Amino acid sequence: MLMRSSMPFSEAYEIFNSFFPYKGFTQQEKQQFRDALLHPDYGLRVSIFTNPVDDSIEIILRPNSIDIEPFLIGLTKKLSRPQEESVQLVHGIVHSMDTVWDRKCASALVGMSRSWNELAALSIDPRAV
């Protein structure tokens, strides 16, 4: 059985709120839900990724037995249209990651399909990739 490893933030928030009487969804409550998900003591082992192209937000599961790499590879393929690619987009994706390790992995994925010159044009040091 294949487990779904990501979910749109809005969908997760609606499911969470379905357990409580409806009183309207405020931005502050969404922020509190996000903070609860990421809380270091009682939160879940997830990453929250904001797509810099369309501002959609995904919650990505991060259990030890599942690697985030397939999600990032799919995302890189989806977003790496050369005519739309820009320094701001690539840096937005890389810096949206939670940890230094995740940012290094994202940079490595960007570097997998680009030459040194293309990486330099994106302001990524090819020696570090």
C-alpha positions as CSV (number, residue, x, y, z in Angstrom):
1,M,0.0,0.0,0.0
2,L,1.4,3.4,-1.0
3,M,1.2,6.1,1.6
4,R,0.5,9.6,0.6
5,S,3.4,11.7,1.8
6,S,2.0,15.2,1.4
7,M,-1.3,17.1,1.8
8,P,-2.4,20.6,0.9
9,F,-2.3,22.8,4.0
10,S,-5.9,24.0,3.4
11,E,-7.2,20.4,3.2
12,A,-5.4,19.5,6.5
13,Y,-6.7,22.6,8.2
14,E,-10.3,21.8,7.1
15,I,-10.0,18.2,8.4
16,F,-8.7,19.5,11.7
17,N,-11.5,22.0,12.0
18,S,-14.2,19.4,11.2
19,F,-13.8,18.2,14.8
20,F,-14.9,21.6,16.2
21,P,-18.0,23.7,15.8
22,Y,-17.7,26.0,12.8
23,K,-17.1,29.6,13.8
24,G,-15.2,30.8,10.7
25,F,-11.6,30.4,9.8
26,T,-9.3,33.3,10.6
27,Q,-5.8,33.8,9.5
28,Q,-4.7,33.8,13.1
29,E,-6.2,30.4,13.6
30,K,-4.4,29.1,10.5
31,Q,-1.2,30.4,11.9
32,Q,-1.9,28.7,15.3
33,F,-2.6,25.4,13.4
34,R,0.7,25.8,11.5
35,D,2.6,26.5,14.8
36,A,1.0,23.5,16.5
37,L,2.1,21.2,13.6
38,L,5.7,22.5,13.8
39,H,5.9,22.7,17.6
40,P,9.2,21.0,18.7
41,D,7.7,19.1,21.7
42,Y,4.2,18.1,20.6
43,G,4.1,18.9,16.9
44,L,4.3,16.4,14.1
45,R,7.4,15.4,12.1
46,V,6.4,17.4,9.0
47,S,7.8,20.2,6.8
48,I,5.6,22.9,5.5
49,F,6.5,24.0,1.9
50,T,5.2,27.1,0.3
51,N,5.4,26.9,-3.5
52,P,6.9,30.3,-4.7
53,V,5.1,30.0,-8.0
54,D,1.5,29.8,-6.9
55,D,1.8,30.3,-3.1
56,S,0.1,26.9,-2.5
57,I,1.2,25.4,0.8
58,E,1.9,21.6,1.3
59,I,2.4,19.7,4.5
60,I,5.1,17.0,3.9
61,L,5.4,14.1,6.2
62,R,9.0,13.4,7.4
63,P,9.1,10.1,9.2
64,N,12.5,8.4,9.4
65,S,11.5,5.6,7.0
66,I,10.3,7.9,4.2
67,D,12.7,10.2,2.3
68,I,11.6,13.6,1.2
69,E,13.8,13.3,-2.0
70,P,11.0,11.9,-4.3
71,F,8.8,14.8,-3.4
72,L,11.6,17.3,-4.1
73,I,12.5,15.6,-7.4
74,G,8.8,15.8,-8.5
75,L,8.6,19.4,-7.4
76,T,11.8,20.3,-9.3
77,K,10.5,18.7,-12.5
78,K,7.2,20.5,-12.1
79,L,8.8,23.9,-11.5
80,S,11.9,23.7,-13.7
81,R,10.6,25.1,-17.0
82,P,13.7,27.1,-18.3
83,Q,11.6,30.0,-19.6
84,E,10.0,30.4,-16.2
85,E,13.0,29.7,-14.1
86,S,14.6,32.6,-12.2
87,V,17.0,33.2,-9.4
88,Q,14.2,34.3,-7.2
89,L,12.2,31.1,-7.8
90,V,15.1,28.8,-7.2
91,H,16.2,30.6,-4.1
92,G,12.5,30.7,-2.9
93,I,12.3,26.9,-3.2
94,V,15.7,26.2,-1.5
95,H,15.1,28.7,1.3
96,S,11.6,27.4,2.0
97,M,13.1,24.2,3.5
98,D,13.2,23.9,7.3
99,T,16.7,22.6,7.9
100,V,20.2,23.2,6.4
101,W,20.2,19.5,5.3
102,D,17.0,20.0,3.4
103,R,18.3,23.1,1.8
104,K,21.5,21.2,0.7
105,C,19.4,18.4,-0.7
106,A,17.2,20.9,-2.7
107,S,20.4,22.6,-4.0
108,A,21.7,19.2,-5.1
109,L,18.5,18.4,-6.9
110,V,18.7,21.7,-8.8
111,G,22.3,20.9,-9.6
112,M,21.4,17.4,-11.0
113,S,20.1,18.7,-14.3
114,R,22.1,21.8,-14.8
115,S,25.7,22.7,-15.9
116,W,28.1,24.7,-13.9
117,N,27.3,27.8,-16.0
118,E,23.6,27.4,-15.5
119,L,24.1,27.0,-11.7
120,A,26.3,30.1,-11.6
121,A,23.5,32.0,-13.5
122,L,21.1,31.0,-10.8
123,S,23.6,32.3,-8.1
124,I,24.3,28.8,-6.8
125,D,27.9,27.9,-6.2
126,P,28.4,24.8,-8.4
127,R,31.4,23.7,-6.2
128,A,29.0,23.3,-3.2
129,V,26.5,21.2,-5.1
